Every structure is written in structure tokens, then in C-alpha cells.
Amino acid sequence: MKINDIEVLREFQEAIPGMQDLSDDNSTKYALRQTRLTLKQINKLRKMNDIREYEKEAKLKNIRAQYGAPPGEDGGGMEPF
């Protein structure tokens, strides 16, 4: 493994605030019944979804800026020849 690969793995292993908290995980290996979600859990899921949507929009904005047509170049529908 390269040094960069190790750094990326460390980033994934670090806890991101608000994303996952292992102390909140009360599941067992043989959990057969579904538990009811508390308001705290529902709000946490909503916030996580909002963060994902924001990150997705930011990523799309960067992709459009990187691969979009340069400003002022509308093409006009004419052939390049």
C-alpha cells in the first residue's frame, strides 16, 4: 500500500461528527424484531440525509464547473469545419 492509500483509509476510519456514533448502536447479532425509532433517531437520520444532499449538490456543482462549456461559447449549432 502506498502512503496516500493509508491516509485515505485513516480518513474513513475517523469518526465524522453527526454521521455515526457506535455508542448509539444497541443492536445485537440476533435482532429479529424491529425497534421503534425515537424522535432523536429520526432527527439524526434527517440531518444525515440533509448532509448527503448538500454534499451531492456541491459535488455536482464542481463537476459542472470542471466539465461544462466555457463561458461565452454557445456553439451556435454550426459545424466546426
Backbone atoms as SQL, in Angstrom:
CREATE TABLE atoms (id INTEGER PRIMARY KEY, chain TEXT, resi INTEGER, resn TEXT, atom TEXT, x REAL, y REAL, z REAL);
INSERT INTO atoms VALUES
  (1, 'A', 1, 'MET', 'N', 0.841, -1.189, 0.000),
  (2, 'A', 1, 'MET', 'CA', 0.000, 0.000, 0.000),
  (3, 'A', 1, 'MET', 'C', 0.876, 1.239, 0.000),
  (4, 'A', 2, 'LYS', 'N', 0.414, 2.228, -0.728),
  (5, 'A', 2, 'LYS', 'CA', 1.130, 3.486, -0.772),
  (6, 'A', 2, 'LYS', 'C', 0.767, 4.329, 0.438),
  (7, 'A', 3, 'ILE', 'N', 1.549, 5.341, 0.678),
  (8, 'A', 3, 'ILE', 'CA', 1.298, 6.243, 1.804),
  (9, 'A', 3, 'ILE', 'C', -0.038, 6.941, 1.628),
  (10, 'A', 4, 'ASN', 'N', -0.372, 7.348, 0.404),
  (11, 'A', 4, 'ASN', 'CA', -1.645, 8.018, 0.151),
  (12, 'A', 4, 'ASN', 'C', -2.820, 7.108, 0.463),
  (13, 'A', 5, 'ASP', 'N', -2.686, 5.810, 0.137),
  (14, 'A', 5, 'ASP', 'CA', -3.748, 4.858, 0.423),
  (15, 'A', 5, 'ASP', 'C', -3.977, 4.747, 1.924),
  (16, 'A', 6, 'ILE', 'N', -2.913, 4.753, 2.686),
  (17, 'A', 6, 'ILE', 'CA', -3.024, 4.654, 4.142),
  (18, 'A', 6, 'ILE', 'C', -3.707, 5.894, 4.701),
  (19, 'A', 7, 'GLU', 'N', -3.374, 7.068, 4.150),
  (20, 'A', 7, 'GLU', 'CA', -4.009, 8.305, 4.611),
  (21, 'A', 7, 'GLU', 'C', -5.502, 8.295, 4.312),
  (22, 'A', 8, 'VAL', 'N', -5.886, 7.780, 3.149),
  (23, 'A', 8, 'VAL', 'CA', -7.305, 7.707, 2.787),
  (24, 'A', 8, 'VAL', 'C', -8.034, 6.756, 3.731),
  (25, 'A', 9, 'LEU', 'N', -7.400, 5.633, 4.047),
  (26, 'A', 9, 'LEU', 'CA', -8.030, 4.688, 4.966),
  (27, 'A', 9, 'LEU', 'C', -8.212, 5.299, 6.352),
  (28, 'A', 10, 'ARG', 'N', -7.239, 6.081, 6.791),
  (29, 'A', 10, 'ARG', 'CA', -7.363, 6.743, 8.091),
  (30, 'A', 10, 'ARG', 'C', -8.523, 7.730, 8.090),
  (31, 'A', 11, 'GLU', 'N', -8.720, 8.428, 6.979),
  (32, 'A', 11, 'GLU', 'CA', -9.826, 9.372, 6.889),
  (33, 'A', 11, 'GLU', 'C', -11.163, 8.652, 7.021),
  (34, 'A', 12, 'PHE', 'N', -11.278, 7.467, 6.423),
  (35, 'A', 12, 'PHE', 'CA', -12.522, 6.722, 6.516),
  (36, 'A', 12, 'PHE', 'C', -12.752, 6.160, 7.919),
  (37, 'A', 13, 'GLN', 'N', -11.691, 5.896, 8.633),
  (38, 'A', 13, 'GLN', 'CA', -11.825, 5.331, 9.958),
  (39, 'A', 13, 'GLN', 'C', -12.124, 6.374, 11.018),
  (40, 'A', 14, 'GLU', 'N', -11.797, 7.641, 10.725),
  (41, 'A', 14, 'GLU', 'CA', -12.063, 8.700, 11.692),
  (42, 'A', 14, 'GLU', 'C', -13.563, 8.950, 11.778),
  (43, 'A', 15, 'ALA', 'N', -14.020, 9.213, 12.981),
  (44, 'A', 15, 'ALA', 'CA', -15.437, 9.478, 13.178),
  (45, 'A', 15, 'ALA', 'C', -15.784, 10.882, 12.708),
  (46, 'A', 16, 'ILE', 'N', -16.810, 10.977, 11.907),
  (47, 'A', 16, 'ILE', 'CA', -17.295, 12.266, 11.439),
  (48, 'A', 16, 'ILE', 'C', -18.441, 12.668, 12.354),
  (49, 'A', 17, 'PRO', 'N', -18.355, 13.846, 12.961),
  (50, 'A', 17, 'PRO', 'CA', -19.402, 14.230, 13.900),
  (51, 'A', 17, 'PRO', 'C', -20.768, 14.289, 13.220),
  (52, 'A', 18, 'GLY', 'N', -21.756, 13.666, 13.858),
  (53, 'A', 18, 'GLY', 'CA', -23.108, 13.682, 13.343),
  (54, 'A', 18, 'GLY', 'C', -23.425, 12.575, 12.362),
  (55, 'A', 19, 'MET', 'N', -22.437, 11.799, 11.939),
  (56, 'A', 19, 'MET', 'CA', -22.707, 10.763, 10.952),
  (57, 'A', 19, 'MET', 'C', -22.964, 9.395, 11.592),
  (58, 'A', 20, 'GLN', 'N', -22.107, 8.965, 12.474),
  (59, 'A', 20, 'GLN', 'CA', -22.281, 7.658, 13.082),
  (60, 'A', 20, 'GLN', 'C', -21.701, 7.698, 14.485),
  (61, 'A', 21, 'ASP', 'N', -22.431, 7.131, 15.400),
  (62, 'A', 21, 'ASP', 'CA', -21.966, 7.052, 16.777),
  (63, 'A', 21, 'ASP', 'C', -22.165, 5.619, 17.245),
  (64, 'A', 22, 'LEU', 'N', -21.070, 4.889, 17.418),
  (65, 'A', 22, 'LEU', 'CA', -21.168, 3.484, 17.773),
  (66, 'A', 22, 'LEU', 'C', -21.778, 3.269, 19.154),
  (67, 'A', 23, 'SER', 'N', -21.723, 4.283, 20.012),
  (68, 'A', 23, 'SER', 'CA', -22.327, 4.131, 21.329),
  (69, 'A', 23, 'SER', 'C', -23.853, 4.122, 21.239),
  (70, 'A', 24, 'ASP', 'N', -24.414, 4.653, 20.137),
  (71, 'A', 24, 'ASP', 'CA', -25.859, 4.634, 19.948),
  (72, 'A', 24, 'ASP', 'C', -26.357, 3.315, 19.378),
  (73, 'A', 25, 'ASP', 'N', -25.460, 2.474, 18.918),
  (74, 'A', 25, 'ASP', 'CA', -25.839, 1.213, 18.305),
  (75, 'A', 25, 'ASP', 'C', -26.162, 0.188, 19.389),
  (76, 'A', 26, 'ASN', 'N', -27.432, -0.121, 19.538),
  (77, 'A', 26, 'ASN', 'CA', -27.880, -1.083, 20.556),
  (78, 'A', 26, 'ASN', 'C', -28.307, -2.402, 19.935),
  (79, 'A', 27, 'SER', 'N', -27.971, -2.628, 18.677),
  (80, 'A', 27, 'SER', 'CA', -28.401, -3.853, 18.014),
  (81, 'A', 27, 'SER', 'C', -27.583, -5.046, 18.504),
  (82, 'A', 28, 'THR', 'N', -28.176, -6.204, 18.360),
  (83, 'A', 28, 'THR', 'CA', -27.499, -7.446, 18.727),
  (84, 'A', 28, 'THR', 'C', -27.322, -8.282, 17.466),
  (85, 'A', 29, 'LYS', 'N', -26.576, -9.336, 17.583),
  (86, 'A', 29, 'LYS', 'CA', -26.306, -10.192, 16.438),
  (87, 'A', 29, 'LYS', 'C', -27.580, -10.864, 15.943),
  (88, 'A', 30, 'TYR', 'N', -28.465, -11.184, 16.864),
  (89, 'A', 30, 'TYR', 'CA', -29.677, -11.919, 16.514),
  (90, 'A', 30, 'TYR', 'C', -30.927, -11.064, 16.704),
  (91, 'A', 31, 'ALA', 'N', -30.872, -9.799, 16.305),
  (92, 'A', 31, 'ALA', 'CA', -32.028, -8.913, 16.443),
  (93, 'A', 31, 'ALA', 'C', -33.068, -9.297, 15.401),
  (94, 'A', 32, 'LEU', 'N', -34.192, -9.861, 15.858),
  (95, 'A', 32, 'LEU', 'CA', -35.237, -10.299, 14.942),
  (96, 'A', 32, 'LEU', 'C', -36.394, -9.315, 14.883),
  (97, 'A', 33, 'ARG', 'N', -36.588, -8.556, 15.924),
  (98, 'A', 33, 'ARG', 'CA', -37.689, -7.607, 15.955),
  (99, 'A', 33, 'ARG', 'C', -37.198, -6.228, 15.578),
  (100, 'A', 34, 'GLN', 'N', -38.057, -5.505, 14.883),
  (101, 'A', 34, 'GLN', 'CA', -37.711, -4.135, 14.558),
  (102, 'A', 34, 'GLN', 'C', -38.098, -3.249, 15.732),
  (103, 'A', 35, 'THR', 'N', -37.213, -2.353, 16.072),
  (104, 'A', 35, 'THR', 'CA', -37.500, -1.445, 17.171),
  (105, 'A', 35, 'THR', 'C', -38.116, -0.171, 16.622),
  (106, 'A', 36, 'ARG', 'N', -38.825, 0.535, 17.455),
  (107, 'A', 36, 'ARG', 'CA', -39.402, 1.807, 17.051),
  (108, 'A', 36, 'ARG', 'C', -38.330, 2.880, 17.142),
  (109, 'A', 37, 'LEU', 'N', -38.376, 3.775, 16.182),
  (110, 'A', 37, 'LEU', 'CA', -37.402, 4.866, 16.163),
  (111, 'A', 37, 'LEU', 'C', -37.859, 5.973, 17.098),
  (112, 'A', 38, 'THR', 'N', -36.916, 6.513, 17.811),
  (113, 'A', 38, 'THR', 'CA', -37.209, 7.647, 18.677),
  (114, 'A', 38, 'THR', 'C', -37.109, 8.932, 17.865),
  (115, 'A', 39, 'LEU', 'N', -37.635, 10.018, 18.406),
  (116, 'A', 39, 'LEU', 'CA', -37.540, 11.307, 17.718),
  (117, 'A', 39, 'LEU', 'C', -36.089, 11.722, 17.517),
  (118, 'A', 40, 'LYS', 'N', -35.240, 11.396, 18.489),
  (119, 'A', 40, 'LYS', 'CA', -33.818, 11.718, 18.371),
  (120, 'A', 40, 'LYS', 'C', -33.204, 10.998, 17.175),
  (121, 'A', 41, 'GLN', 'N', -33.552, 9.722, 16.998),
  (122, 'A', 41, 'GLN', 'CA', -33.018, 8.949, 15.884),
  (123, 'A', 41, 'GLN', 'C', -33.557, 9.455, 14.547),
  (124, 'A', 42, 'ILE', 'N', -34.844, 9.822, 14.521),
  (125, 'A', 42, 'ILE', 'CA', -35.438, 10.340, 13.290),
  (126, 'A', 42, 'ILE', 'C', -34.780, 11.657, 12.899),
  (127, 'A', 43, 'ASN', 'N', -34.559, 12.537, 13.871),
  (128, 'A', 43, 'ASN', 'CA', -33.903, 13.810, 13.581),
  (129, 'A', 43, 'ASN', 'C', -32.476, 13.604, 13.096),
  (130, 'A', 44, 'LYS', 'N', -31.782, 12.635, 13.682),
  (131, 'A', 44, 'LYS', 'CA', -30.411, 12.343, 13.258),
  (132, 'A', 44, 'LYS', 'C', -30.398, 11.835, 11.816),
  (133, 'A', 45, 'LEU', 'N', -31.351, 10.976, 11.457),
  (134, 'A', 45, 'LEU', 'CA', -31.452, 10.478, 10.093),
  (135, 'A', 45, 'LEU', 'C', -31.767, 11.609, 9.116),
  (136, 'A', 46, 'ARG', 'N', -32.637, 12.532, 9.526),
  (137, 'A', 46, 'ARG', 'CA', -32.990, 13.664, 8.679),
  (138, 'A', 46, 'ARG', 'C', -31.767, 14.545, 8.431),
  (139, 'A', 47, 'LYS', 'N', -31.001, 14.800, 9.493),
  (140, 'A', 47, 'LYS', 'CA', -29.799, 15.622, 9.358),
  (141, 'A', 47, 'LYS', 'C', -28.769, 14.936, 8.453),
  (142, 'A', 48, 'MET', 'N', -28.619, 13.629, 8.606),
  (143, 'A', 48, 'MET', 'CA', -27.686, 12.893, 7.763),
  (144, 'A', 48, 'MET', 'C', -28.104, 12.976, 6.299),
  (145, 'A', 49, 'ASN', 'N', -29.408, 12.877, 6.051),
  (146, 'A', 49, 'ASN', 'CA', -29.913, 12.974, 4.688),
  (147, 'A', 49, 'ASN', 'C', -29.670, 14.373, 4.126),
  (148, 'A', 50, 'ASP', 'N', -29.859, 15.405, 4.952),
  (149, 'A', 50, 'ASP', 'CA', -29.594, 16.775, 4.514),
  (150, 'A', 50, 'ASP', 'C', -28.124, 16.965, 4.162),
  (151, 'A', 51, 'ILE', 'N', -27.244, 16.381, 4.968),
  (152, 'A', 51, 'ILE', 'CA', -25.801, 16.484, 4.704),
  (153, 'A', 51, 'ILE', 'C', -25.458, 15.785, 3.397),
  (154, 'A', 52, 'ARG', 'N', -26.049, 14.608, 3.153),
  (155, 'A', 52, 'ARG', 'CA', -25.789, 13.883, 1.900),
  (156, 'A', 52, 'ARG', 'C', -26.259, 14.691, 0.694),
  (157, 'A', 53, 'GLU', 'N', -27.439, 15.297, 0.803),
  (158, 'A', 53, 'GLU', 'CA', -27.961, 16.103, -0.302),
  (159, 'A', 53, 'GLU', 'C', -27.050, 17.303, -0.574),
  (160, 'A', 54, 'TYR', 'N', -26.589, 17.960, 0.491),
  (161, 'A', 54, 'TYR', 'CA', -25.693, 19.104, 0.332),
  (162, 'A', 54, 'TYR', 'C', -24.386, 18.682, -0.335),
  (163, 'A', 55, 'GLU', 'N', -23.809, 17.554, 0.116),
  (164, 'A', 55, 'GLU', 'CA', -22.565, 17.069, -0.466),
  (165, 'A', 55, 'GLU', 'C', -22.756, 16.688, -1.935),
  (166, 'A', 56, 'LYS', 'N', -23.904, 16.097, -2.257),
  (167, 'A', 56, 'LYS', 'CA', -24.191, 15.714, -3.637),
  (168, 'A', 56, 'LYS', 'C', -24.287, 16.958, -4.524),
  (169, 'A', 57, 'GLU', 'N', -24.993, 17.989, -4.055),
  (170, 'A', 57, 'GLU', 'CA', -25.120, 19.217, -4.832),
  (171, 'A', 57, 'GLU', 'C', -23.759, 19.900, -5.018),
  (172, 'A', 58, 'ALA', 'N', -22.935, 19.903, -3.970),
  (173, 'A', 58, 'ALA', 'CA', -21.606, 20.512, -4.072),
  (174, 'A', 58, 'ALA', 'C', -20.745, 19.749, -5.075),
  (175, 'A', 59, 'LYS', 'N', -20.850, 18.430, -5.056),
  (176, 'A', 59, 'LYS', 'CA', -20.075, 17.609, -5.991),
  (177, 'A', 59, 'LYS', 'C', -20.529, 17.859, -7.422),
  (178, 'A', 60, 'LEU', 'N', -21.856, 17.923, -7.645),
  (179, 'A', 60, 'LEU', 'CA', -22.366, 18.193, -8.985),
  (180, 'A', 60, 'LEU', 'C', -21.966, 19.583, -9.469),
  (181, 'A', 61, 'LYS', 'N', -21.948, 20.551, -8.570),
  (182, 'A', 61, 'LYS', 'CA', -21.547, 21.904, -8.929),
  (183, 'A', 61, 'LYS', 'C', -20.094, 21.915, -9.392),
  (184, 'A', 62, 'ASN', 'N', -19.234, 21.194, -8.680),
  (185, 'A', 62, 'ASN', 'CA', -17.821, 21.112, -9.067),
  (186, 'A', 62, 'ASN', 'C', -17.653, 20.409, -10.412),
  (187, 'A', 63, 'ILE', 'N', -18.431, 19.346, -10.627),
  (188, 'A', 63, 'ILE', 'CA', -18.333, 18.606, -11.883),
  (189, 'A', 63, 'ILE', 'C', -18.798, 19.480, -13.045),
  (190, 'A', 64, 'ARG', 'N', -19.901, 20.217, -12.846),
  (191, 'A', 64, 'ARG', 'CA', -20.388, 21.102, -13.911),
  (192, 'A', 64, 'ARG', 'C', -19.376, 22.195, -14.227),
  (193, 'A', 65, 'ALA', 'N', -18.740, 22.726, -13.186),
  (194, 'A', 65, 'ALA', 'CA', -17.743, 23.780, -13.404),
  (195, 'A', 65, 'ALA', 'C', -16.510, 23.224, -14.122),
  (196, 'A', 66, 'GLN', 'N', -16.175, 21.988, -13.822),
  (197, 'A', 66, 'GLN', 'CA', -14.966, 21.397, -14.395),
  (198, 'A', 66, 'GLN', 'C', -15.177, 20.945, -15.841),
  (199, 'A', 67, 'TYR', 'N', -16.337, 20.347, -16.120),
  (200, 'A', 67, 'TYR', 'CA', -16.557, 19.750, -17.432),
  (201, 'A', 67, 'TYR', 'C', -17.546, 20.511, -18.303),
  (202, 'A', 68, 'GLY', 'N', -18.129, 21.592, -17.804),
  (203, 'A', 68, 'GLY', 'CA', -19.092, 22.358, -18.575),
  (204, 'A', 68, 'GLY', 'C', -18.415, 23.153, -19.681),
  (205, 'A', 69, 'ALA', 'N', -19.259, 23.697, -20.561),
  (206, 'A', 69, 'ALA', 'CA', -18.734, 24.504, -21.658),
  (207, 'A', 69, 'ALA', 'C', -18.180, 25.811, -21.104),
  (208, 'A', 70, 'PRO', 'N', -17.088, 26.299, -21.676),
  (209, 'A', 70, 'PRO', 'CA', -16.528, 27.568, -21.216),
  (210, 'A', 70, 'PRO', 'C', -17.526, 28.704, -21.437),
  (211, 'A', 71, 'PRO', 'N', -17.500, 29.723, -20.601),
  (212, 'A', 71, 'PRO', 'CA', -18.451, 30.834, -20.760),
  (213, 'A', 71, 'PRO', 'C', -18.244, 31.565, -22.079),
  (214, 'A', 72, 'GLY', 'N', -19.355, 31.961, -22.716),
  (215, 'A', 72, 'GLY', 'CA', -19.276, 32.682, -23.966),
  (216, 'A', 72, 'GLY', 'C', -19.170, 31.782, -25.190),
  (217, 'A', 73, 'GLU', 'N', -19.131, 30.499, -24.986),
  (218, 'A', 73, 'GLU', 'CA', -19.018, 29.562, -26.095),
  (219, 'A', 73, 'GLU', 'C', -20.342, 28.822, -26.227),
  (220, 'A', 74, 'ASP', 'N', -21.257, 29.384, -27.028),
  (221, 'A', 74, 'ASP', 'CA', -22.565, 28.753, -27.163),
  (222, 'A', 74, 'ASP', 'C', -22.608, 27.762, -28.325),
  (223, 'A', 75, 'GLY', 'N', -21.657, 27.807, -29.189),
  (224, 'A', 75, 'GLY', 'CA', -21.586, 26.869, -30.294),
  (225, 'A', 75, 'GLY', 'C', -22.418, 27.288, -31.483),
  (226, 'A', 76, 'GLY', 'N', -23.610, 27.796, -31.263),
  (227, 'A', 76, 'GLY', 'CA', -24.447, 28.269, -32.336),
  (228, 'A', 76, 'GLY', 'C', -24.955, 27.180, -33.256),
  (229, 'A', 77, 'GLY', 'N', -24.702, 25.932, -32.963),
  (230, 'A', 77, 'GLY', 'CA', -25.192, 24.837, -33.775),
  (231, 'A', 77, 'GLY', 'C', -24.449, 24.673, -35.100),
  (232, 'A', 78, 'MET', 'N', -23.351, 25.346, -35.293),
  (233, 'A', 78, 'MET', 'CA', -22.610, 25.252, -36.549),
  (234, 'A', 78, 'MET', 'C', -21.566, 24.144, -36.446),
  (235, 'A', 79, 'GLU', 'N', -21.244, 23.603, -37.600),
  (236, 'A', 79, 'GLU', 'CA', -20.219, 22.584, -37.677),
  (237, 'A', 79, 'GLU', 'C', -18.843, 23.206, -37.442),
  (238, 'A', 80, 'PRO', 'N', -17.866, 22.484, -36.892),
  (239, 'A', 80, 'PRO', 'CA', -16.543, 23.058, -36.643),
  (240, 'A', 80, 'PRO', 'C', -15.725, 23.259, -37.919),
  (241, 'A', 81, 'PHE', 'N', -16.204, 22.777, -39.085),
  (242, 'A', 81, 'PHE', 'CA', -15.414, 22.870, -40.329),
  (243, 'A', 81, 'PHE', 'C', -15.895, 24.008, -41.171);
